[in-house]
Amino acid sequence: MASCGVRDGELLISNGLVWTFENGAHQLVQHGAVFVVGDTISEIGDSDALVARHPACRNIDAKGKLIMPGFICAHGHFYGMYARGMALKDEAPSTFLEVLQRLWWRLDKALDAESTYLSAMVFYIAAIKAGTTCIMDHHASPNCIENSLDFIANAALRSGVRSSLCYEVTDRNGDEGAAKGIAENARFITRCLTNPHPLLAASFGIHASFTVSDKTLASCVEALKSTHASTVGFHVHVAEGQHDEDQCVATHGKRVVHRLRDAGILGANTIVGHGVFLDEDEMDILKATSTTLVTNPESNMNNAVGIPNILKMMGKGILVGLGTDGMTYDMLQEYKTNYLIHKFNTRDPRVAGQETFQLLMENNSKIASKFFSKPVGVLKPGAFADIILVDYHPPTPMTMGNMPWHMQFGMSSSDVDTTIVGGKVLMMNKTLTDAALEPETLTRSNAAAPAVWRAF
């Protein structure tokens, strides 16, 4: 890194291969540079020209590395961190509903303010290391609902990772629990409207159709309306397991997407997660309502529920993004999994190359950009400066035409050298700039885990 003067609030990332997106197309700028003012990209162009034009600024020499947009996770659950290494108290679950009952619905009840904060921070650190600069989280902590999204927001601001947060409303914990979940969503949405921060955004979380009554759904819709947040939608699991569809038909006489449409949940600012068991009519409703679906292939494989037909959904024009469901925040790992599972599932080696690239590098940007005041997940003037430097030196020519396969078979998260969010350098030379953050977090997390496990 060179410094010349140094002018506050300006950053130049020079001497790299810049992956930009202009006029609807990805482009690679050889010997390029990105000039950042504050939290926003100001210029992209020839490195020598930008260095000459902006001599009085901090200058990070990329030394030929790939300068590209940070990755986005479009659906996750931080609190799942505490399941790592934890023993179950019952026989191993044999169905997805049993997975929920014997693992997740017990674990979320064990969370308090400290463990909620730490579960987020552990994964924020992992995200920074993997080049993930924006996360859409879906939180649950039934015995610690009030202000729980603030605990996660505190971790987001300390770590520097851009985040959209929500709390999952459910009737599993009675009327009082549902009411508190509704209030927490409304409170945090109002906070983001009245006291905005560029790193924070909100949606209105709902667990899933099969754990919420018509009354609760209606209350969620009314609560969101009461915030006057015209650009905020819902974030809800849909047809992740067959039980969701079966219960909906048995109880309400309709399939899940029909029920959510009729309740006023769907729309252009709503994210539905998974969609493994959607039928064609439901897909058509998602398209007609401009609702986004986020697929989470590793989680679906881990829970043995199957894989959604995202190829058909994308063919219908549904905006489909890529998430992890909290399995990881290494989006290149999830990318590689998605690429392979759809080949395996369809027995067609031709599919999922360009589609997986579109999920991660185009659609996730479109999804996240709905939540924030400037474009996210793209390098172009006017976008938030969420940038990573990847130390990948290909053994064969690399172009935008073959980039999906360099990402699949060449790059890995271990190649991420530098992570920048909103113009702030969070990691450089594979070292977190906040040197105390990781050891402090791991010490506290290990101290908190035994109590969480006992409460589980």
MARVOMAR-842320 format. One line per 10 residues: number of its first residue (from 1); their letters; for each residue x, y, z of C-alpha. Coordinates in Angstrom, 2 decimals, padded with zeros to 5 digits, always signed. Last residue first. Layout:
residues N
NUM> a> X Y Z  ...
***
This chain:
residues 456
456> farwvapaaa> -030.86 -026.56 +024.49  -030.36 -024.62 +027.72  -027.26 -026.68 +028.47  -025.94 -026.08 +024.93  -026.46 -022.34 +025.21  -024.74 -022.28 +028.60  -021.79 -024.26 +027.21  -021.50 -021.94 +024.17  -021.04 -018.62 +026.00  -017.39 -019.06 +026.97
446> nsrtltepel> -016.48 -020.37 +023.53  -018.19 -017.38 +021.96  -016.48 -014.89 +024.27  -013.01 -016.18 +023.50  -013.82 -016.51 +019.81  -015.10 -012.94 +019.63  -012.10 -011.40 +021.39  -009.65 -013.39 +019.28  -011.47 -012.36 +016.07  -012.01 -008.65 +016.73
436> aadtltknmm> -008.70 -007.67 +018.31  -006.82 -007.18 +015.05  -009.45 -004.91 +013.53  -007.76 -004.73 +010.12  -008.42 -008.43 +009.60  -005.45 -010.09 +007.91  -005.66 -011.83 +004.52  -003.32 -009.20 +002.98  -006.00 -006.67 +003.86  -009.28 -007.19 +005.71
426> lvkggvittd> -011.99 -004.75 +006.75  -010.93 -001.83 +004.54  -013.68 +000.79 +004.67  -014.93 +002.15 +001.35  -018.48 +001.00 +002.02  -017.25 -002.52 +002.58  -013.71 -003.57 +001.63  -012.27 -007.09 +001.74  -008.68 -007.88 +000.76  -006.90 -011.14 -000.05
416> vdsssmgfqm> -009.65 -013.53 -001.11  -007.86 -016.52 -002.67  -008.82 -018.76 +000.27  -012.43 -018.24 -000.84  -011.70 -020.38 -003.87  -011.10 -019.65 -007.53  -010.22 -022.26 -010.13  -012.89 -024.82 -011.00  -016.18 -023.04 -010.41  -015.03 -019.42 -010.50
406> hwpmngmtmp> -012.86 -020.03 -013.55  -015.89 -021.82 -015.02  -018.25 -018.89 -014.55  -015.56 -016.50 -015.88  -015.44 -018.12 -019.35  -017.24 -015.43 -021.32  -016.11 -012.67 -018.96  -012.58 -013.53 -020.01  -009.76 -015.49 -018.38  -006.89 -016.93 -020.42
396> tpphydvlii> -005.43 -020.11 -018.90  -003.34 -020.69 -015.75  -005.43 -018.10 -013.93  -003.87 -015.85 -011.30  -006.34 -015.61 -008.44  -005.40 -013.32 -005.59  -008.90 -011.91 -005.19  -009.33 -008.30 -004.13  -012.79 -007.59 -002.78  -015.03 -004.55 -003.12
386> dafagpklvg> -018.14 -003.12 -001.50  -017.80 +000.53 -002.56  -021.53 +001.31 -002.69  -022.56 +002.03 -006.25  -022.52 +005.51 -007.82  -019.82 +004.70 -010.36  -019.78 +000.99 -011.18  -018.59 -002.12 -009.42  -021.59 -004.28 -008.54  -022.76 -006.02 -005.39
376> vpksffksai> -024.84 -003.17 -003.99  -026.51 -000.27 -005.81  -027.29 +002.74 -003.60  -029.93 +003.45 -000.95  -030.16 -000.12 +000.28  -032.86 -002.80 +000.37  -033.67 -003.15 -003.33  -029.94 -003.28 -004.09  -029.73 -006.55 -002.20  -032.02 -008.36 -004.65
366> ksnnemllqf> -030.50 -006.94 -007.85  -026.99 -007.72 -006.59  -028.03 -011.25 -005.66  -029.42 -011.59 -009.19  -026.24 -010.64 -011.04  -023.12 -012.25 -009.57  -024.54 -015.02 -007.42  -027.63 -016.17 -009.28  -026.36 -015.28 -012.77  -023.18 -017.30 -012.26
356> teqgavrpdr> -025.31 -020.24 -011.17  -027.42 -019.92 -014.33  -024.39 -019.59 -016.62  -023.06 -022.93 -015.47  -026.25 -024.61 -014.27  -027.04 -026.91 -017.20  -025.18 -028.71 -019.96  -024.15 -031.77 -017.93  -027.79 -032.98 -017.78  -028.62 -035.66 -015.24
346> tnfkhilynt> -031.24 -033.21 -013.96  -030.39 -033.65 -010.27  -026.67 -034.24 -010.82  -026.28 -031.23 -013.10  -028.39 -029.22 -010.69  -026.27 -030.37 -007.73  -022.96 -029.42 -009.36  -023.44 -025.71 -010.06  -025.30 -025.15 -006.79  -022.46 -026.69 -004.80
336> kyeqlmdytm> -019.82 -024.60 -006.54  -021.75 -021.40 -005.86  -022.29 -022.36 -002.22  -018.52 -022.74 -001.79  -017.95 -019.47 -003.63  -020.47 -017.88 -001.27  -018.53 -018.73 +001.86  -021.01 -017.54 +004.47  -021.75 -021.11 +005.53  -024.69 -023.33 +006.50
326> gdtglgvlig> -026.69 -020.25 +007.57  -029.52 -020.79 +005.08  -026.83 -020.41 +002.39  -028.29 -017.99 -000.12  -028.40 -017.62 -003.90  -030.95 -015.52 -005.75  -033.83 -016.22 -008.13  -035.74 -013.39 -009.85  -038.56 -015.24 -011.61  -038.43 -014.88 -015.41
316> kgmmklinpi> -040.20 -018.12 -016.28  -036.90 -019.66 -017.38  -035.47 -018.69 -014.02  -038.21 -020.68 -012.32  -037.66 -023.68 -014.61  -033.94 -023.69 -013.81  -034.77 -023.07 -010.17  -036.46 -026.43 -009.87  -036.00 -026.66 -006.13  -033.65 -029.32 -004.68
306> gvannmnsep> -034.60 -032.13 -002.32  -035.49 -032.29 +001.36  -032.42 -034.17 +002.60  -031.78 -031.62 +005.35  -028.09 -031.37 +004.42  -028.94 -031.29 +000.71  -031.45 -028.48 +001.19  -028.93 -026.64 +003.35  -026.21 -026.93 +000.72  -028.58 -025.82 -002.04
296> ntvlttstak> -030.01 -022.63 -000.55  -032.27 -021.05 -003.18  -033.67 -017.53 -002.85  -036.99 -016.66 -004.47  -037.98 -013.09 -005.29  -041.61 -012.03 -005.75  -042.55 -010.10 -008.90  -046.26 -010.82 -008.12  -046.92 -012.47 -011.50  -043.61 -014.35 -011.37
286> lidmededlf> -044.23 -015.69 -007.87  -047.77 -016.60 -008.95  -046.43 -018.49 -011.98  -044.10 -020.46 -009.72  -047.06 -021.38 -007.55  -049.00 -022.61 -010.57  -045.98 -024.67 -011.64  -045.71 -026.54 -008.36  -043.48 -025.45 -005.51  -041.91 -028.22 -003.43
276> vghgvitnag> -038.33 -026.93 -003.01  -039.30 -023.27 -002.76  -036.19 -022.43 -000.69  -036.65 -018.94 +000.80  -039.25 -016.38 -000.19  -038.06 -012.79 -000.43  -040.57 -009.93 -000.61  -039.82 -006.49 -002.08  -041.51 -007.11 -005.45  -044.58 -008.68 -003.90
266> ligadrlrhv> -045.97 -011.53 -001.81  -047.41 -011.25 +001.71  -050.87 -009.89 +000.92  -052.80 -012.73 +002.59  -054.13 -014.04 -000.73  -050.61 -014.21 -002.11  -049.38 -016.04 +000.98  -052.19 -018.57 +000.73  -051.67 -019.16 -002.99  -047.93 -019.59 -002.37
256> vrkghtavcq> -048.59 -022.18 +000.31  -051.10 -024.41 -001.45  -054.83 -024.14 -000.82  -057.56 -025.67 +001.30  -056.49 -023.83 +004.43  -055.81 -026.62 +006.94  -055.22 -029.69 +004.78  -053.77 -027.77 +001.83  -051.49 -025.71 +004.06  -050.41 -028.70 +006.12
246> dedhqgeavh> -049.41 -030.66 +003.01  -047.51 -027.73 +001.49  -045.43 -026.99 +004.58  -045.01 -030.71 +005.31  -043.28 -031.20 +001.94  -040.29 -029.27 +003.23  -038.78 -025.94 +002.19  -042.17 -025.04 +000.77  -041.78 -021.34 +001.56  -039.58 -019.71 +004.20
236> vhfgvtsaht> -040.38 -016.02 +004.68  -038.84 -012.56 +004.23  -041.46 -009.85 +003.84  -041.33 -006.49 +002.09  -039.90 -003.03 +002.70  -039.95 -000.37 -000.04  -043.08 +001.47 +001.10  -042.09 +001.60 +004.76  -045.15 +003.37 +006.16  -044.43 +001.56 +009.48
226> sklaevcsal> -048.16 +000.89 +010.00  -048.32 -001.03 +006.73  -045.78 -003.53 +008.08  -047.86 -004.00 +011.22  -051.03 -004.52 +009.18  -049.44 -007.21 +007.03  -047.97 -008.95 +010.07  -051.32 -008.84 +011.87  -053.01 -010.43 +008.86  -050.45 -013.24 +008.87
216> tkdsvtfsah> -051.01 -013.71 +012.60  -054.77 -013.98 +012.19  -054.41 -016.39 +009.27  -052.31 -018.57 +011.55  -048.54 -018.95 +011.39  -046.42 -022.10 +011.80  -047.35 -023.89 +008.56  -046.94 -020.79 +006.41  -043.31 -020.29 +007.35  -041.10 -018.27 +009.72
206> igfsaallph> -042.13 -014.68 +009.03  -039.65 -011.81 +008.90  -040.38 -008.23 +007.91  -037.41 -006.68 +006.08  -034.72 -004.35 +007.29  -031.63 -002.42 +006.21  -028.29 -001.54 +007.78  -024.85 -000.60 +006.43  -025.87 +002.84 +005.15  -027.32 +003.80 +008.55
196> pntlcrtifr> -030.79 +005.26 +008.82  -032.24 +006.65 +012.03  -035.91 +007.20 +011.19  -036.33 +004.57 +008.46  -033.91 +001.96 +009.82  -035.33 +002.39 +013.32  -038.87 +002.05 +011.98  -037.95 -001.26 +010.34  -036.37 -002.33 +013.63  -039.49 -001.52 +015.65
186> aneaigkaag> -041.88 -003.11 +013.15  -039.87 -006.34 +013.09  -039.62 -006.41 +016.88  -043.34 -005.73 +017.27  -044.29 -008.64 +015.03  -041.96 -010.94 +016.96  -043.40 -009.74 +020.26  -046.94 -010.39 +019.04  -046.02 -013.89 +017.89  -044.40 -014.69 +021.23
176> edgnrdtvey> -047.42 -013.40 +023.13  -049.85 -015.36 +020.99  -048.05 -018.64 +021.61  -044.49 -019.81 +021.07  -044.99 -021.77 +017.86  -047.17 -018.98 +016.46  -044.28 -017.66 +014.39  -042.72 -014.34 +013.40  -039.11 -014.61 +012.23  -037.14 -011.43 +013.01
166> clssrvgsrl> -035.55 -009.41 +010.21  -032.17 -008.05 +009.18  -030.51 -006.61 +006.07  -026.76 -006.38 +006.49  -023.62 -004.66 +005.19  -020.52 -005.98 +006.99  -018.48 -003.49 +009.04  -017.61 -005.87 +011.88  -018.63 -003.45 +014.64  -021.62 -002.20 +012.64
156> aanaifdlsn> -022.86 -005.68 +011.84  -022.29 -006.87 +015.41  -024.33 -003.96 +016.74  -027.00 -004.74 +014.14  -027.18 -008.29 +015.50  -027.84 -007.02 +019.01  -030.25 -004.43 +017.57  -032.19 -007.24 +015.89  -032.65 -008.83 +019.32  -034.17 -005.62 +020.69
146> eicnpsahhd> -037.13 -007.56 +022.15  -037.05 -011.19 +021.11  -034.92 -012.94 +023.73  -036.79 -016.08 +024.77  -038.03 -016.73 +021.23  -034.61 -016.14 +019.58  -035.12 -016.23 +015.78  -033.28 -014.32 +013.02  -033.49 -014.15 +009.22  -030.32 -012.55 +007.83
136> micttgakia> -029.68 -010.94 +004.44  -025.88 -010.62 +004.24  -023.58 -008.18 +002.39  -019.77 -008.12 +002.07  -018.92 -011.78 +001.55  -015.22 -011.93 +000.63  -014.57 -015.26 +002.37  -012.51 -013.72 +005.19  -015.13 -011.01 +005.70  -017.87 -013.63 +005.80
126> aiyfvmasly> -016.06 -015.70 +008.44  -015.75 -012.59 +010.60  -019.44 -011.82 +010.09  -020.22 -015.45 +010.98  -018.56 -015.24 +014.37  -020.12 -011.80 +014.91  -023.65 -013.00 +014.28  -023.41 -015.92 +016.70  -021.75 -013.54 +019.16  -024.59 -011.01 +019.20
116> tseadlakdl> -027.29 -013.66 +019.62  -025.19 -015.43 +022.26  -024.87 -012.25 +024.32  -028.52 -011.21 +024.04  -029.90 -014.65 +024.90  -030.33 -017.79 +022.80  -031.58 -021.12 +024.16  -035.01 -020.84 +022.52  -033.33 -020.73 +019.07  -031.63 -024.03 +019.79
106> rwwlrqlvel> -034.80 -025.90 +020.65  -036.71 -024.92 +017.54  -033.59 -025.55 +015.47  -032.67 -029.04 +016.63  -035.31 -031.57 +017.63  -038.41 -029.88 +016.24  -036.87 -028.42 +013.10  -034.93 -031.57 +012.25  -038.08 -033.57 +013.07  -039.99 -031.56 +010.47
96> ftspaedkla> -037.21 -032.29 +007.99  -037.56 -036.02 +008.52  -035.37 -038.73 +010.10  -034.21 -036.81 +013.15  -031.35 -038.34 +015.19  -032.64 -039.83 +018.43  -032.92 -037.21 +021.11  -030.70 -034.82 +023.07  -028.67 -033.65 +020.08  -024.96 -032.97 +020.51
86> mgraymgyfh> -023.48 -029.58 +019.61  -020.29 -029.42 +017.53  -021.53 -026.50 +015.44  -025.15 -025.96 +016.41  -024.15 -022.64 +017.99  -023.53 -021.09 +014.58  -027.17 -021.63 +013.64  -027.92 -018.24 +015.19  -026.58 -016.45 +012.11  -029.41 -017.59 +009.86
76> ghacifgpmi> -029.02 -016.89 +006.15  -030.67 -015.72 +002.93  -029.37 -013.50 +000.09  -025.66 -013.93 +000.77  -023.81 -011.29 -001.24  -020.25 -011.45 -002.61  -017.99 -008.42 -002.82  -017.64 -006.91 -006.27  -014.35 -007.48 -008.10  -010.72 -006.38 -008.24
66> lkgkadinrc> -008.76 -009.40 -009.53  -005.15 -009.19 -008.40  -002.44 -007.64 -010.58  -000.48 -006.06 -007.76  -003.63 -004.64 -006.16  -001.73 -001.53 -005.07  -003.90 +000.13 -002.42  -003.61 +003.91 -002.75  -004.68 +006.31 +000.00  -005.21 +009.67 -001.58
56> aphravlads> -003.35 +012.77 -002.73  -002.27 +011.55 -006.21  -005.78 +011.35 -007.69  -005.56 +012.18 -011.41  -002.15 +010.57 -011.95  -003.23 +007.41 -010.14  -006.48 +007.42 -012.13  -004.67 +007.65 -015.48  -002.11 +004.99 -014.58  -004.83 +002.59 -013.45
46> dgiesitdgv> -007.10 +002.92 -016.47  -010.71 +003.26 -015.44  -013.34 +003.16 -012.74  -014.53 +006.31 -011.02  -016.59 +007.45 -008.02  -017.39 +004.26 -006.12  -019.21 +005.15 -002.90  -018.56 +004.87 +000.83  -016.50 +008.06 +001.10  -014.98 +008.71 -002.32
36> vfvaghqvlq> -013.69 +005.58 -004.03  -011.50 +005.35 -007.12  -011.29 +001.94 -008.78  -008.31 +000.98 -010.92  -007.53 -000.97 -014.08  -004.54 -002.69 -015.62  -007.01 -004.66 -017.77  -010.65 -003.68 -017.34  -012.87 -006.77 -017.40  -016.50 -006.18 -018.39
26> hagneftwvl> -019.88 -007.49 -017.28  -022.80 -006.19 -019.33  -025.96 -004.19 -018.75  -024.48 -000.85 -019.77  -021.63 -001.21 -017.29  -020.65 -003.92 -014.82  -017.05 -003.94 -013.64  -014.49 -006.64 -012.92  -011.21 -004.76 -012.57  -007.90 -006.54 -013.24
16> gnsillegdr> -005.54 -004.72 -010.93  -002.99 -001.90 -010.73  -004.95 +000.47 -008.50  -007.38 +000.62 -005.62  -007.73 +004.31 -004.84  -009.32 +005.47 -001.60  -010.68 +008.86 -000.60  -012.35 +009.72 +002.69  -009.40 +011.59 +004.14  -006.72 +012.75 +001.68
6> vgcsam> -003.37 +011.10 +002.37  -000.71 +012.96 +001.28  +000.44 +010.09 -000.72  +000.01 +006.67 +000.73  +001.24 +003.47 -000.85  +000.00 +000.00 +000.00
***
